[in-house]
């Protein structure tokens, strides 16, 4: 019997709510000590990732986080039989327990901010020329060197402005977050790409902080996704492809696109 694994949960009790997963199979808990594995039985191996399968997987995990602390498992994790599952649970038991304790009552939220990079660069160029930082020069060599210098100054000023803006945004959001992972200028247009781990009691404050950021810069585009289980905040003491992480988050970009976005524009 093959088992499709959705998540590790902080309970050895059976799941009371009726939840149906892939292939329409019932989701149930296989206990190990005082934790459990939420699974459903699967007949066919998953040959390719479809939007439907991703959304069904995510729908199961979302239902589980209503009642449990959840460690989300990588999409397409199929385990050959209960004995192999229990062996895996035994091997990672301490890691699972540590993560479940740390992530208890916490949810993950994602925020992306797009800024008008081209427009900002044009303003930078205009400012530099007005200050006569840029000299067109006479010879081809001088023009080449001045062109390099101009690009350096533009890129440096763009990064400086991005740094100031991301720090200002992060100040508001970090007040209500237990942990965070943040990237600045992941691409030239993607100013801010972050995930925050937020206690359930701080969710409303976190949303208000996000709304404040939006109102301060209405010329930017925003995407707010969540609540998610803590895909990006699970830490294992030994390498494993079992649990979520940055790659897992990428798999669920599809699910994010279809999720109801609260108080945000879709990018």
C-alpha positions in Angstrom: 0.0 0.0 0.0 1.4 3.4 -1.1 0.9 6.4 1.2 0.8 9.9 0.0 2.2 12.1 2.7 0.9 15.7 3.2 2.4 16.8 6.5 3.7 15.9 10.0 1.3 17.1 12.7 1.6 17.7 16.4 -1.0 15.0 17.4 -1.2 11.2 17.6 -5.1 11.4 17.5 -7.2 10.7 14.6 -8.3 13.6 12.3 -11.9 14.4 13.2 -12.8 16.4 10.1 -13.5 14.6 6.9 -10.7 15.6 4.5 -10.2 14.2 1.0 -6.9 14.3 -0.8 -5.5 13.1 -4.1 -7.6 10.5 -6.0 -10.4 11.4 -3.6 -9.0 9.3 -0.8 -9.7 10.1 2.8 -6.9 11.8 4.7 -6.0 10.1 8.1 -3.3 10.3 10.7 -0.7 7.6 11.3 0.6 8.2 14.8 4.2 7.8 16.0 4.6 8.5 19.8 2.9 11.8 20.4 3.0 13.1 16.8 1.5 11.9 13.5 1.7 11.8 9.7 -1.3 13.0 7.7 -1.6 10.6 4.7 -4.0 9.2 2.2 -3.7 6.0 0.1 -2.7 6.4 -3.5 -2.9 3.9 -6.3 -1.0 5.5 -9.2 2.4 7.2 -9.0 2.3 10.9 -9.9 3.8 11.2 -13.3 3.6 15.0 -13.7 2.7 18.0 -11.7 -0.7 19.5 -12.5 -2.3 22.6 -11.2 -5.2 20.4 -9.9 -2.9 18.1 -7.9 -1.0 21.1 -6.4 -4.2 22.8 -5.3 -5.6 19.5 -3.9 -2.4 19.0 -1.9 -2.5 22.6 -0.6 -6.2 22.4 0.2 -5.5 19.4 2.5 -2.7 21.2 4.3 -4.8 24.4 4.7 -7.5 22.3 6.4 -5.0 20.7 8.7 -3.6 24.0 10.0 -7.0 24.8 11.3 -6.6 22.2 14.0 -2.9 21.3 14.2 0.6 22.6 14.0 1.8 21.4 10.7 5.1 20.6 9.1 4.3 20.7 5.4 5.8 17.9 3.3 7.2 18.3 -0.2 4.6 17.8 -2.9 4.7 14.3 -4.5 6.1 12.6 -1.4 4.9 8.9 -1.7 6.0 6.3 0.8 5.9 2.6 0.2 3.8 1.3 3.2 3.2 2.1 6.8 6.4 0.4 8.1 8.6 2.7 5.9 6.6 5.7 7.1 7.1 4.8 10.7 10.8 4.2 10.1 11.1 7.7 8.7 9.2 9.1 11.6 11.5 7.4 14.0 14.6 8.8 12.2 13.4 12.4 12.2 11.4 12.3 15.5 13.6 14.8 17.4 13.7 17.2 14.4 9.9 17.0 14.0 9.3 17.6 17.7 11.7 20.6 17.8 10.1 22.2 14.8 6.5 21.5 15.9 7.3 23.2 19.3 9.0 26.2 17.6 6.3 26.7 15.0 3.3 26.1 17.2 0.7 28.8 16.7 2.7 30.4 13.9 1.8 30.9 10.3 3.7 32.0 7.2 2.9 35.0 5.1 4.5 36.0 1.8 4.9 39.5 0.5 6.2 40.6 -2.8 6.6 44.3 -3.9 7.1 45.4 -7.5 8.5 48.9 -8.0 8.7 50.9 -11.3 12.5 50.3 -11.7 12.7 51.9 -15.2 11.0 55.1 -14.1 13.2 55.3 -11.0 16.3 54.8 -13.1 15.3 57.6 -15.4 14.9 59.9 -12.4 18.3 58.9 -11.2 19.9 59.7 -14.6 18.1 63.1 -14.7 19.4 63.9 -11.2 22.9 62.9 -12.0 23.0 65.0 -15.2 21.6 68.0 -13.3 24.4 67.7 -10.8 26.9 67.3 -13.7 28.1 63.9 -12.4 28.0 62.6 -15.9 30.4 64.1 -18.6 29.9 62.9 -22.1 33.6 63.5 -22.9 35.5 63.9 -26.2 37.3 60.8 -27.2 35.7 57.3 -27.7 37.7 56.0 -24.7 36.6 58.8 -22.5 32.9 58.3 -23.5 33.3 54.5 -22.9 34.8 55.1 -19.4 32.1 57.7 -18.6 29.5 55.3 -19.8 30.8 52.7 -17.4 30.9 55.3 -14.6 27.4 56.4 -15.3 26.1 52.8 -15.2 27.9 52.2 -11.9 26.5 55.4 -10.3 22.9 54.6 -11.6 23.1 51.0 -10.2 24.6 52.2 -6.9 21.9 54.8 -6.4 19.2 52.3 -7.4 20.5 49.8 -4.8 20.7 52.6 -2.2 17.1 53.6 -2.8 16.0 49.9 -2.7 17.9 49.4 0.6 16.2 52.3 2.2 12.7 51.2 1.0 13.1 47.6 2.0 14.4 48.5 5.5 11.5 50.9 6.0 9.0 48.2 5.0 10.7 45.5 7.1 10.6 47.7 10.2 6.8 47.8 10.1 6.5 44.0 9.4 9.2 42.7 11.7 7.4 44.2 14.8 4.8 41.4 14.5 7.0 38.5 13.2 8.9 35.8 15.0 11.2 35.1 12.1 11.7 36.3 8.5 13.5 35.6 5.3 13.9 38.6 3.0 15.5 39.3 -0.4 16.1 42.7 -1.9 16.1 43.3 -5.7 15.7 39.6 -6.5 15.2 41.0 -10.0 15.4 44.6 -11.1 11.6 45.0 -10.8 11.1 42.8 -7.8 12.1 45.2 -5.0 11.0 43.1 -2.0 10.5 39.3 -1.7 9.9 38.1 1.8 8.3 35.5 4.0 7.4 36.2 7.6 6.6 33.7 10.4 3.8 35.3 12.4 2.1 34.2 15.6 -1.7 33.7 15.1 -2.3 36.4 17.8 -0.3 38.9 15.7 -2.0 38.2 12.4 -4.3 41.2 12.4 -1.5 43.6 13.4 0.7 42.1 10.7 -2.0 42.8 8.1 -2.4 46.4 9.3 1.3 46.9 9.0 1.1 45.7 5.4 -1.8 48.0 4.6 0.3 50.9 6.0 3.1 50.0 3.6 0.7 49.9 0.7 -0.8 53.3 1.5 2.6 54.8 1.8 3.6 53.8 -1.7 0.5 53.4 -3.9 2.6 53.5 -7.0 4.0 50.1 -6.2 2.4 46.7 -6.9 1.9 44.3 -4.0 1.1 40.6 -3.4 0.2 39.4 0.0 -0.2 35.6 0.3 -1.1 33.5 3.3 -1.7 32.2 5.8 0.5 29.2 4.9 2.0 26.5 6.9 5.7 27.3 7.7 7.2 26.1 4.3 10.3 28.2 4.7 11.0 27.9 8.4 11.4 24.2 9.0 14.9 23.3 10.0 16.3 19.8 9.9 19.6 18.7 11.6 20.4 16.5 8.6 19.9 17.0 4.9 16.6 15.8 3.5 14.3 16.5 0.6 11.3 15.5 2.6 10.1 18.8 4.1 9.4 22.2 2.6 11.8 25.0 1.9 12.5 27.5 -0.9 11.9 24.9 -3.6 8.7 23.9 -1.9 7.6 27.5 -1.9 8.3 27.7 -5.7 6.1 24.6 -6.3 3.2 26.4 -4.6 3.6 29.6 -6.7 0.8 28.1 -8.7 -1.4 27.7 -5.6 -0.6 31.3 -4.6 -1.9 32.6 -7.9 -5.3 31.0 -7.2 -5.5 31.8 -3.5 -7.7 34.7 -2.4 -5.3 37.6 -1.9 -6.2 39.8 1.1 -5.9 43.5 0.5 -3.4 43.2 -2.3 -3.0 43.4 -6.0 -1.9 40.3 -7.9 1.4 40.7 -9.7 
